[in-house]
Amino acid sequence: MKSGQIKALSALILSAVCGTAGAAGFQLLEQNASGIGNAFAGSAADAQNASIIYNNPAGMTELQDHEFSIGAVGIKPSFTFNNSGSSGVSGAGTGGDAGHWGVVPDAYLAWKLTDRFSLGLGVSAPFGLLTNYASPWTGSAQSNKFSITTYNINPAIAYKVNDAVSLGVGVNYQHFDADYQRQLSTLSQVPFPSLAAVLGGTGFLMPGNTPVEAKLSGDAWGWNAGALFKLSPSTKLGLSYRSQMNYNLTGTLTASGSSAQTNSELSGNIRASVTLPDTAIASITHQLNDHWELLGDVQWTGWGKLSSINLNYTSGALAGQTAQTLNTSFRNTWRIAVGANYKINDAWKIKTGLAWDQSPVRGADTRLASLPDNDRYWVSAGVQYKPTKLSAVDFGVAYLFMHSAAINNNQSASGLGTLSGSYNDSGLVVGLQYSQAF
């Protein structure tokens, strides 16, 4: 593949990434569209196209001499709030549906150097989040908008040890952008934990209608590795691991209310340290007969590393102080998926899948308005059409059922009030992908 083609595919991804929420937490499983129909069961063992680079680079040894895949996934989460006893918060109303459509594009290239060595390159978006409430709403002191956007560039290499074992490893460069907006309230005695010491003690009241916005960005490096085992001519086992990503984010916090003095005092440069989780996957595929294939997947994600995020001032009147702490208190999570494919003929294949996806949110007292997440259940279906032996078009759709997510988040000590009620959550995922070998 020529370098100009690689640059063009990378530019497409970087320009199109839009934050949303697809998997539990703000992890995006949707690194390809070909896996949606199976609810991403078999993700580290099913080397059907070049997108295997992300979930298990060892799978590249199963591909043709040269392959590429390009696709996009649309995700529409729904988060609607029902108020029940919220207090000390600003505004009124339920905020409408805080979930919005987002697009997650991806592109992958793989080519064989020799019979044993393969190289690959993937460009994708591993994490994303967008919650955006209609104004005014009763929880605006805790969050009006929260967006996270990432993109990941992943060169990889695979080695075929023998006909039964392949190994792969990759390097990951990842970029992270975050935008957090909320409203300070006239009821807030201490709108920021350290503000009282600077601006007049615990009785200080903010002027009304004071929006604040924190923007942060940064880069991090990580790695991924995997192994693919052919247990029999019809059964494959895939094991893979993606490392955590350690970010030192920098940016600005800007207040834009009616008081110029307050705006000046609150505005400044900020920083935050964020660790995005590592992931381990065990997958299996089994060709039952000429028509039926079965797939399974177990995934562990180390969300417990993200227990809180401190936004700290590095300039201005509050330099050295903490602007705000986001107490996520996340837990490690599990995901289990099963799927089946039915091959109608050489051109058409039907896909189905079910999955249980555990949320990292522990409960009502730690659930955030910016991420009103809960456990979800996937019901998926898809179809693959092969116009030629070396090309394929995949379409997949999944509906995500979620339990009602109770919230009773008391942040009164920081002037953000108590948000109490419940969320009705759900999600829709649709994707289209084109793959070509040559």
Phi, psi and omega per residue, in radians:
M1 nan 2.291 -3.090
K2 -1.243 2.663 -3.099
S3 -1.099 -0.583 3.112
G4 -1.095 -0.638 3.109
Q5 -1.200 -0.678 3.088
I6 -1.071 -0.800 -3.130
K7 -1.109 -0.664 -3.136
A8 -1.136 -0.750 3.124
L9 -1.143 -0.724 3.119
S10 -1.098 -0.749 -3.142
A11 -1.078 -0.649 3.118
L12 -1.052 -0.799 -3.117
I13 -1.140 -0.837 -3.034
L14 -1.130 -0.509 -3.122
S15 -1.468 -0.305 -2.988
A16 -1.863 -0.236 -3.052
V17 -1.046 2.265 3.112
C18 -2.330 2.226 -3.062
G19 -1.180 2.492 3.077
T20 -2.773 -2.903 3.109
A21 -2.331 1.970 -3.071
G22 -1.908 -0.854 3.088
A23 -1.750 -3.141 3.117
A24 -1.062 2.598 -2.990
G25 1.211 -2.385 3.025
F26 -2.169 0.480 2.990
Q27 -1.355 2.510 3.108
L28 -1.915 1.914 3.033
L29 -1.274 -0.339 -2.940
E30 -1.353 1.132 3.111
Q31 -1.548 -0.037 2.995
N32 -2.777 2.853 3.069
A33 -1.646 -0.344 -3.087
S34 -1.192 -0.360 3.134
G35 -1.608 -0.143 -3.069
I36 -1.096 -0.736 -3.083
G37 -1.046 -0.438 3.102
N38 -1.783 0.248 -3.055
A39 0.949 0.521 3.137
F40 1.095 0.437 2.955
A41 -1.198 2.503 -3.130
G42 1.277 0.353 -2.961
S43 -1.075 -0.525 -3.105
A44 -1.750 0.054 -3.122
A45 -2.150 -0.353 -3.040
D46 -1.613 1.512 -3.085
A47 -1.523 1.198 -3.091
Q48 -1.541 -0.291 3.101
N49 -2.821 -3.092 -3.012
A50 -1.165 -0.255 3.136
S51 -1.182 -0.139 3.057
I52 -1.059 -0.329 3.128
I53 -0.912 -0.704 -3.068
Y54 -1.237 -0.855 -3.038
N55 -1.481 -0.455 3.107
N56 -2.902 1.695 -3.096
P57 -1.076 -0.366 3.108
A58 -1.070 -0.460 -3.109
G59 -1.170 -0.215 3.114
M60 -1.061 -0.452 -3.134
T61 -1.195 -0.224 3.125
E62 -1.565 -0.087 -3.032
L63 -1.567 3.036 3.054
Q64 -1.257 3.126 -3.084
D65 -1.038 -0.704 3.106
H66 -2.441 2.292 3.107
E67 -2.523 2.617 2.944
F68 -2.441 2.669 3.045
S69 -2.361 2.430 3.082
I70 -2.467 2.423 -3.086
G71 -2.861 -3.138 3.102
A72 -2.616 2.530 3.134
V73 -2.168 2.247 3.030
G74 -1.723 2.332 -3.094
I75 -2.213 2.229 3.111
K76 -2.194 1.596 2.998
P77 -1.368 2.771 3.078
S78 -2.282 2.194 3.111
F79 -2.303 1.794 3.115
T80 -2.001 2.275 -3.001
F81 -1.704 2.414 3.023
N82 -2.056 2.020 -3.056
N83 -1.338 2.457 3.109
S84 -2.668 1.394 3.034
G85 1.562 0.366 3.070
S86 -1.088 2.577 -3.090
S87 -2.550 2.638 3.067
G88 1.135 0.418 3.127
V89 -1.985 2.839 -3.059
S90 -1.667 2.726 3.045
G91 1.403 3.142 3.106
A92 -2.519 2.823 -3.132
G93 1.786 2.898 -3.063
T94 -1.768 -0.038 3.015
G95 1.480 0.052 -3.139
G96 1.154 -2.677 3.086
D97 -1.603 1.982 -3.097
A98 -1.366 -0.150 3.112
G99 -1.569 2.505 -3.093
H100 -2.463 2.748 3.115
W101 -1.060 2.435 3.005
G102 -2.404 2.732 -3.129
V103 -2.087 2.288 3.117
V104 -2.077 1.740 3.120
P105 -1.532 2.860 3.100
D106 -2.697 2.718 3.067
A107 -2.634 2.423 -3.102
Y108 -2.430 2.496 3.074
L109 -2.267 2.408 3.101
A110 -2.507 2.429 3.086
W111 -2.613 2.586 -3.119
K112 -1.565 2.231 3.035
L113 -1.422 -0.752 3.108
T114 -2.491 -3.030 3.086
D115 -1.132 -0.378 -3.079
R116 -1.910 -0.523 -3.058
F117 -1.855 2.389 3.063
S118 -2.301 2.541 3.071
L119 -2.029 2.684 3.121
G120 -2.666 2.856 3.083
L121 -2.531 2.251 3.101
G122 -2.174 2.476 3.041
V123 -2.235 2.143 -3.012
S124 -2.728 -3.065 -3.107
A125 -2.256 1.654 -3.014
P126 -1.301 -0.452 -3.101
F127 -2.355 2.543 3.108
G128 -2.930 2.632 -3.125
L129 -2.743 2.423 2.969
L130 -2.608 1.955 2.927
T131 -2.116 2.269 -3.053
N132 -2.512 1.922 -3.058
Y133 -1.585 2.522 3.041
A134 -1.262 2.392 -3.090
S135 -1.671 2.501 -0.074
P136 -1.500 2.781 3.023
W137 -2.589 2.774 -2.932
T138 -1.228 -0.300 -3.134
G139 -1.798 0.349 -3.046
S140 -1.150 -0.364 3.062
A141 -1.208 -0.402 3.121
Q142 -1.682 -0.654 3.084
S143 -2.963 2.309 2.920
N144 -1.790 -0.715 -3.137
K145 -2.613 2.432 3.039
F146 -2.477 2.098 3.119
S147 -2.277 2.450 3.044
I148 -2.256 2.272 3.100
T149 -2.271 2.326 3.070
T150 -2.300 2.732 2.836
Y151 -2.410 2.640 -3.003
N152 -2.316 2.253 3.067
I153 -1.948 2.136 -2.890
N154 -2.301 1.487 2.956
P155 -1.286 2.532 -3.059
A156 -2.580 2.793 3.084
I157 -2.381 2.522 3.133
A158 -2.254 2.609 -3.140
Y159 -2.303 2.196 3.103
K160 -1.552 1.811 -3.098
V161 -1.152 -0.832 3.076
N162 -2.783 -2.964 -3.088
D163 -1.179 -0.225 -3.076
A164 -1.911 -0.328 -3.005
V165 -2.334 2.306 3.001
S166 -2.302 2.561 3.139
L167 -2.193 2.627 3.127
G168 -2.606 2.684 3.121
V169 -2.600 2.598 3.140
G170 -2.497 2.803 3.052
V171 -1.950 2.474 -3.100
N172 -2.178 2.162 2.930
Y173 -1.824 2.254 -3.052
Q174 -2.306 2.401 3.077
H175 -1.995 2.518 -3.012
F176 -2.300 2.283 3.013
D177 -2.235 2.409 3.103
A178 -2.353 2.515 3.096
D179 -2.390 2.029 -3.079
Y180 -2.140 2.122 -3.122
Q181 -2.186 2.408 3.048
R182 -2.662 3.098 -3.060
Q183 -2.055 2.260 2.996
L184 -1.430 2.532 -2.993
S185 -1.932 2.600 3.027
T186 -1.132 -0.275 3.096
L187 -1.463 -0.128 -3.031
S188 -1.400 1.950 3.062
Q189 -1.343 -0.589 3.117
V190 -2.336 1.383 -3.060
P191 -1.056 -0.529 2.995
F192 -2.227 2.545 -3.035
P193 -0.945 -0.603 -3.055
S194 -1.785 0.071 -3.003
L195 -1.204 -0.594 -3.053
A196 -1.021 -0.714 -3.092
A197 -1.138 -0.420 -3.079
V198 -1.699 -0.620 -2.979
L199 -2.079 0.522 2.888
G200 1.990 0.344 3.021
G201 1.553 -3.125 -2.989
T202 -1.225 -0.260 -3.140
G203 -1.534 0.038 -3.098
F204 -1.127 2.245 3.097
L205 -1.939 2.357 3.134
M206 -1.302 2.554 2.948
P207 -1.062 2.580 -3.139
G208 -1.140 2.814 3.085
N209 0.954 0.992 3.102
T210 -1.979 1.621 3.065
P211 -1.302 2.525 3.003
V212 -2.242 2.528 -3.108
E213 -2.383 2.209 3.071
A214 -1.900 2.196 3.065
K215 -2.094 2.253 -3.084
L216 -2.375 2.607 3.067
S217 -2.658 2.824 3.125
G218 3.136 3.046 -3.117
D219 -2.225 2.699 3.110
A220 -2.625 2.784 3.112
W221 -2.105 2.537 3.087
G222 -2.652 -2.898 -3.124
W223 -2.629 2.813 3.027
N224 -2.452 2.666 -3.109
A225 -2.605 2.745 3.131
G226 -2.818 2.928 3.084
A227 -2.430 2.507 3.108
L228 -2.181 2.203 -3.097
F229 -2.074 2.250 3.004
K230 -1.614 1.733 -3.090
L231 -1.272 -0.473 3.081
S232 -2.800 3.028 3.098
P233 -1.023 -0.358 -3.085
S234 -1.967 -0.053 -3.031
T235 -2.250 2.283 3.108
K236 -2.197 2.472 3.083
L237 -2.102 2.221 3.108
G238 -2.068 2.346 3.067
L239 -2.174 2.346 -3.131
S240 -2.595 2.798 -3.132
Y241 -2.555 2.368 3.005
R242 -2.063 2.298 -3.068
S243 -1.284 2.832 3.003
Q244 -1.208 2.794 3.120
M245 -2.091 2.113 -3.091
N246 -1.790 1.987 -3.089
Y247 -1.860 2.419 2.861
N248 -1.958 1.696 -3.032
L249 -1.558 2.540 3.063
T250 -2.308 2.718 3.132
G251 3.060 -2.626 -3.071
T252 -2.341 2.650 2.944
L253 -2.053 2.217 -3.047
T254 -2.202 2.213 3.016
A255 -1.775 2.445 -3.049
S256 -2.429 0.853 -3.129
G257 -1.615 -2.832 -3.052
S258 -1.423 -0.251 -3.112
S259 -1.826 2.016 3.132
A260 -1.094 -0.642 -3.138
Q261 -1.140 -0.788 3.128
T262 -1.110 -0.747 3.103
N263 -1.007 -0.754 -3.124
S264 -1.158 -0.742 -3.102
E265 -1.167 -0.652 -3.052
L266 -1.481 -0.397 -3.059
S267 -1.449 2.541 3.111
G268 2.998 3.101 3.066
N269 -1.367 2.560 -3.140
I270 -2.368 2.908 3.063
R271 -2.535 2.822 3.094
A272 -2.748 2.548 3.047
S273 -1.836 2.234 -3.081
V274 -2.327 2.309 3.044
T275 -1.953 1.997 3.055
L276 -1.521 2.552 -2.843
P277 -1.310 2.737 2.951
D278 -1.504 2.823 -3.058
T279 -2.436 2.399 3.050
A280 -2.173 2.384 -3.093
I281 -2.271 2.420 2.939
A282 -2.159 2.149 -3.064
S283 -2.263 2.704 3.090
I284 -2.507 2.503 2.997
T285 -2.260 2.513 -3.137
H286 -2.440 2.123 3.096
Q287 -1.462 1.795 -3.043
L288 -1.235 -0.755 3.084
N289 -2.801 -2.880 -3.079
D290 -1.134 -0.358 -3.071
H291 -1.905 -0.644 -2.979
W292 -1.845 2.380 3.023
E293 -2.261 2.357 3.127
L294 -1.916 2.521 -3.089
L295 -2.378 2.553 3.098
G296 -2.498 2.741 -3.045
D297 -2.693 2.359 2.960
V298 -2.241 2.237 -3.100
Q299 -2.265 2.396 3.045
W300 -2.030 2.378 3.122
T301 -2.224 2.278 -3.048
G302 -1.493 0.997 -3.131
W303 -1.145 -0.324 -3.109
G304 -1.059 -0.294 3.106
K305 -1.235 -0.312 -3.109
L306 -1.817 1.403 -3.088
S307 -1.604 -0.524 3.105
S308 -2.850 2.774 3.106
I309 -2.276 2.118 3.103
N310 -1.740 2.167 3.021
L311 -1.656 1.916 -3.024
N312 -1.950 2.344 3.075
Y313 -1.237 2.434 3.030
T314 -2.072 -0.004 3.099
S315 -2.698 2.998 3.099
G316 1.465 -2.998 -3.076
A317 -1.113 -0.431 -3.090
L318 -1.835 0.368 -3.132
A319 -0.951 2.278 -3.111
G320 1.578 -0.132 -3.137
Q321 -1.710 2.866 3.096
T322 -1.639 2.102 3.122
A323 -1.252 -0.795 -3.126
Q324 -2.866 2.623 3.029
T325 -2.041 2.172 3.042
L326 -1.637 1.851 -3.110
N327 -1.548 1.664 3.138
T328 -1.433 -0.671 -3.128
S329 0.896 0.705 -3.080
F330 -1.159 2.737 3.054
R331 -2.038 2.788 3.005
N332 -1.161 2.631 -3.019
T333 -2.281 2.846 3.080
W334 -2.192 2.642 3.047
R335 -2.404 2.318 3.140
I336 -2.203 2.282 -3.118
A337 -2.412 2.536 3.040
V338 -2.306 2.602 -3.123
G339 -2.665 2.951 3.105
A340 -2.590 2.512 3.049
N341 -2.062 2.437 3.041
Y342 -2.107 2.025 -3.138
K343 -1.533 1.938 -3.136
I344 -1.279 -0.828 3.081
N345 -2.782 -2.954 -3.089
D346 -1.138 -0.316 -3.076
A347 -1.758 -0.504 -2.978
W348 -2.177 2.414 3.082
K349 -2.438 2.384 3.089
I350 -1.852 2.426 -3.084
K351 -2.135 2.521 3.031
T352 -2.447 2.768 3.125
G353 -2.902 2.688 3.050
L354 -2.337 2.573 3.129
A355 -2.665 2.630 2.945
W356 -2.005 2.226 -3.020
D357 -2.191 1.898 -3.049
Q358 -1.370 2.400 3.111
S359 -1.455 2.522 3.051
P360 -1.318 -0.197 -3.140
V361 -1.254 2.228 -3.048
R362 -1.352 -0.630 -3.074
G363 3.120 -2.996 -3.027
A364 -1.092 -0.614 -3.050
D365 -1.336 -0.270 3.111
T366 -2.012 0.007 3.099
R367 -1.235 2.312 -3.067
L368 -1.750 2.534 3.031
A369 -1.088 -0.497 3.117
S370 -1.321 -0.326 3.115
L371 -2.569 1.340 -3.101
P372 -1.421 1.066 -2.955
D373 -1.508 2.770 3.037
N374 -2.718 2.940 3.076
D375 -0.933 2.552 -3.123
R376 -2.353 2.692 3.119
Y377 -2.126 2.195 -3.112
W378 -1.656 2.365 2.918
V379 -2.180 2.039 -2.951
S380 -2.219 2.692 3.031
A381 -2.654 2.693 3.137
G382 -2.847 3.020 3.123
V383 -2.500 2.496 3.050
Q384 -2.093 2.303 3.084
Y385 -2.104 2.241 3.133
K386 -1.940 1.717 3.126
P387 -1.143 -0.481 3.036
T388 -2.426 3.026 3.129
K389 -1.142 -0.415 -3.036
L390 -1.896 0.171 3.130
S391 -2.396 2.702 -3.126
A392 -2.655 2.511 3.020
V393 -2.084 2.183 -3.138
D394 -1.998 2.372 3.007
F395 -2.238 2.324 3.138
G396 -2.431 2.657 3.091
V397 -2.488 2.461 3.109
A398 -2.447 2.463 3.015
Y399 -1.954 2.345 -3.083
L400 -1.898 1.990 3.060
F401 -1.581 2.380 3.124
M402 -2.336 2.563 3.026
H403 -1.181 2.706 2.982
S404 -0.990 2.303 -3.040
A405 -1.824 1.810 3.124
A406 -1.261 2.533 3.071
I407 -2.351 2.363 3.046
N408 -2.579 1.107 -3.001
N409 -1.602 1.875 -3.101
N410 -1.652 1.836 3.079
Q411 -2.079 0.541 -3.115
S412 -1.078 -0.588 -3.119
A413 -1.098 -0.416 3.106
S414 -1.809 0.207 3.086
G415 1.383 0.273 -3.095
L416 -1.825 0.029 3.087
G417 1.267 -3.029 3.088
T418 -2.018 2.124 3.086
L419 -1.730 2.037 -3.038
S420 -2.268 2.309 3.136
G421 2.789 -2.514 3.129
S422 -2.659 2.768 3.094
Y423 -2.022 2.420 2.905
N424 -1.672 1.987 -3.023
D425 -2.000 2.581 3.010
S426 -2.864 3.064 -3.140
G427 -2.750 2.638 3.077
L428 -2.255 2.320 -3.133
V429 -2.225 2.228 3.059
V430 -2.333 2.498 -3.108
G431 -2.629 2.682 3.126
L432 -2.382 2.363 -3.082
Q433 -2.499 2.491 3.057
Y434 -2.091 2.299 3.137
S435 -2.201 2.478 -3.102
Q436 -2.473 2.348 3.020
A437 -2.005 2.620 -3.139
F438 -2.766 nan nan
